[in-house]
């Protein structure tokens, strides 16, 4: 149940955008020509703005996916002006095939920059597709039109769809894949690609170009949100552990007021792990400790402070209320055994005094302090917690120390 709640939460912006497009779609057909033109111009501006953002942050997958949407936008505008039925069938079949296929392809490409040698290959691919589709449409072969509109089955409900069956097959497979990825990890980029694949159905279905373009705008907003969310994550989240980083901590501390407590957590003998096992194992140890600080039952909000230090914020609580939880955190990490082969896991069969081959024992020291008359600023409370942390280390490590006011 928690997985599906997390999935819905991660898709919430995309669900809202798509729902708004669904509500507006029936109204677009009643708009006067000036209103329909305004919709087309607005969607074009959304797509170009999202493309500019993605290129600014050098997000190649999002950039090329947005170029695909822009190509579909131009194709739909051209389709609305074509009179020849054969040319219309060729262009429609080409758009139905290329839009979902390109969205799926660009989801898989590695992130290697937009304006690079590798990115040049994808620019070339999109340019080649555009020129080929333009040439084939201009040629207007009836045989090609029938090939692009091929039917694999004659099910009655498919007869009412303007989306070609090859496109429906690609969209169906793409949605299954994106759904699997979202269940494994709820990230904004995967959600944006999922929205683009869902939007491909109304984009390619129906003869009203303004309505189709409206759903392209919804997909463009999804990609724009993914760029913004990704840039926020880079600024506020620690890349190694996934915890909020120093900048996020500073913002949260500026909001602290009234009763609160701060705890500093430090991995004992961390330099030993790096020197003996290498920095890769040291990184695994940090990720392991971060995972234990993110347990749903814990009240404290964890942050990566820097190096091997972490910070826990307790808004609206004092030391008497959080001391038991801090002791629980310390004991929980001590009772775990870090598996070098698996990047850390709990081993229930190994006792506290037994360390199997490829298993490491990890402990942490914790110092905590609370807001008081003498510690009246968040940073002074943090410094008091840091001093208490060093008192815990000097007292023998693997313990919780409470700072004095």
Residue pairs with C-beta under 8 A, 6 or more apart in sequence:
3 183
6 186
7 182
7 183
7 186
8 15
9 186
10 182
10 186
10 187
10 188
10 191
11 182
11 191
11 194
11 195
13 188
13 191
13 222
13 225
14 191
14 192
14 194
14 195
14 222
14 225
17 195
17 218
17 221
17 222
17 225
18 195
18 198
18 199
18 215
18 218
20 218
21 199
21 202
21 214
21 215
21 217
21 218
24 214
25 202
25 211
25 214
25 215
28 35
28 36
28 39
28 208
28 210
28 211
28 214
29 208
29 210
29 211
31 39
31 210
36 210
39 210
39 213
39 214
39 217
40 77
40 209
40 210
40 213
42 217
43 73
43 213
43 214
43 216
43 217
43 220
44 73
46 217
46 220
46 221
46 224
47 66
47 69
47 70
47 73
47 216
47 217
47 220
48 70
49 224
50 62
50 66
50 220
50 221
50 223
50 224
50 227
51 63
51 66
51 67
51 70
53 224
53 227
53 228
54 62
54 63
54 66
54 114
54 223
54 224
54 227
55 63
55 114
55 115
57 227
57 230
57 231
58 113
58 114
58 115
59 111
59 114
59 227
59 230
60 109
60 111
60 112
60 113
60 114
60 116
60 118
60 119
60 122
61 106
61 107
61 109
61 111
61 189
62 189
62 192
62 223
62 226
62 227
63 114
64 102
64 106
64 109
64 114
64 119
64 122
64 123
64 126
65 102
65 103
65 106
65 107
65 193
65 196
65 223
66 220
66 223
67 126
68 98
68 99
68 102
68 103
68 106
68 126
69 99
69 196
69 216
69 219
69 220
69 223
71 98
71 126
71 129
71 130
72 95
72 98
72 99
72 203
72 216
73 213
73 216
75 91
75 94
75 95
75 133
76 95
76 203
76 209
76 212
76 213
76 216
77 209
77 213
78 91
78 137
79 88
79 91
79 92
79 95
79 209
80 209
82 88
82 91
82 137
84 140
86 140
86 141
86 142
86 145
87 137
87 138
87 140
89 145
89 148
89 149
90 136
90 137
90 139
90 140
90 141
90 144
90 145
90 148
91 133
91 137
92 148
92 149
92 162
92 164
92 204
93 144
93 145
93 147
93 148
93 149
93 164
94 133
94 136
94 137
94 148
95 133
95 204
96 148
96 163
96 164
96 166
96 167
96 204
97 148
97 164
97 166
97 167
97 170
98 129
98 133
99 167
99 200
99 203
99 204
100 167
100 170
100 171
100 174
100 197
100 200
101 170
102 126
102 129
103 174
103 193
103 196
103 197
103 200
104 170
104 173
104 174
104 177
104 197
106 122
107 178
107 190
107 193
109 122
110 118
112 118
112 119
113 119
136 144
148 164
148 166
149 164
150 164
150 165
150 166
151 158
151 165
152 165
152 166
152 169
153 165
158 165
158 168
161 168
161 205
162 204
162 205
162 206
162 207
163 171
163 201
163 204
163 205
164 204
167 200
167 204
171 197
171 200
171 201
174 197
175 194
175 197
175 198
178 190
178 193
178 194
178 197
179 194
181 190
182 190
182 191
182 194
188 225
188 226
188 229
188 230
189 226
189 230
191 222
191 226
192 219
192 222
192 223
192 225
192 226
195 218
195 219
195 222
196 219
196 222
196 223
199 215
199 216
199 218
199 219
199 222
200 219
202 211
202 212
202 215
203 212
203 213
203 215
203 216
203 219
204 212
205 212
206 212
235 247
236 244
236 245
236 247
236 248
237 243
237 244
237 245
237 248
238 244
238 245
238 304
240 283
240 286
240 287
240 304
241 286
241 287
241 290
241 304
242 287
242 290
243 290
243 293
243 294
243 302
243 303
243 304
243 310
244 252
244 301
244 302
244 303
244 304
245 303
245 304
246 303
246 304
246 305
246 306
248 303
249 303
249 305
249 311
249 313
252 301
252 303
252 313
253 313
253 378
253 379
253 382
254 378
256 313
256 315
256 371
256 378
258 316
258 371
259 316
259 317
259 318
259 370
259 371
260 313
260 314
260 315
260 316
260 317
260 370
260 371
260 378
260 381
261 314
261 317
261 318
261 319
261 321
261 322
261 368
261 369
261 370
261 371
261 381
262 311
262 312
262 313
262 314
262 368
262 369
262 370
262 378
262 381
262 382
262 385
263 300
263 311
263 312
263 314
263 322
263 326
263 366
263 367
263 368
263 385
264 305
264 309
264 310
264 311
264 312
264 366
264 367
264 368
264 382
264 385
264 386
264 388
264 389
265 289
265 293
265 309
265 310
265 311
265 312
265 329
265 364
265 365
265 366
265 389
266 308
266 309
266 310
266 364
266 365
266 366
266 389
266 393
267 273
267 285
267 286
267 289
267 308
267 362
267 364
268 362
268 363
268 364
268 365
268 393
268 397
268 398
269 397
270 282
270 285
270 307
270 308
273 281
273 282
273 285
273 360
274 281
274 282
277 340
277 360
281 340
284 338
284 340
284 343
284 344
285 338
285 344
285 360
285 362
286 304
286 308
287 343
287 344
288 336
288 338
288 343
288 344
288 362
289 310
289 333
289 362
289 364
290 302
290 304
290 310
291 344
292 329
292 332
292 333
292 336
293 300
293 302
293 310
293 312
293 329
294 302
295 332
298 325
298 329
299 314
299 317
299 322
299 325
300 312
300 313
300 314
300 322
300 325
300 326
300 329
301 312
301 313
301 314
301 315
302 310
302 311
302 312
303 310
303 311
303 312
303 313
304 310
304 311
305 311
309 389
311 382
312 326
312 329
314 321
314 322
318 370
319 368
319 369
319 370
319 402
322 368
323 368
323 400
323 402
326 366
326 368
326 400
327 400
329 364
329 366
330 363
330 364
330 365
330 366
330 398
330 399
330 400
333 362
333 363
333 364
334 352
334 361
334 362
334 363
334 364
334 398
335 346
335 352
336 344
336 345
336 346
336 347
336 362
337 345
337 346
337 347
337 350
337 355
337 356
337 359
337 360
337 361
338 344
338 345
338 359
338 360
338 361
338 362
339 345
339 347
339 358
339 359
340 358
340 359
340 360
341 358
347 356
347 359
350 356
350 359
355 361
363 397
363 398
364 398
365 389
365 392
365 393
365 397
365 398
365 399
365 400
365 401
366 389
366 392
366 399
366 400
366 401
367 385
367 386
367 387
367 388
367 389
367 390
367 391
367 392
367 400
367 401
367 402
367 403
368 385
368 388
368 400
368 401
368 402
368 403
369 375
369 381
369 382
369 384
369 385
369 387
369 388
369 402
369 403
369 405
370 381
370 405
371 378
371 381
372 405
373 405
374 405
375 381
375 384
375 405
384 403
384 404
384 405
385 403
387 403
388 401
388 402
388 403
389 401
391 401
391 403
392 399
392 400
392 401
395 401
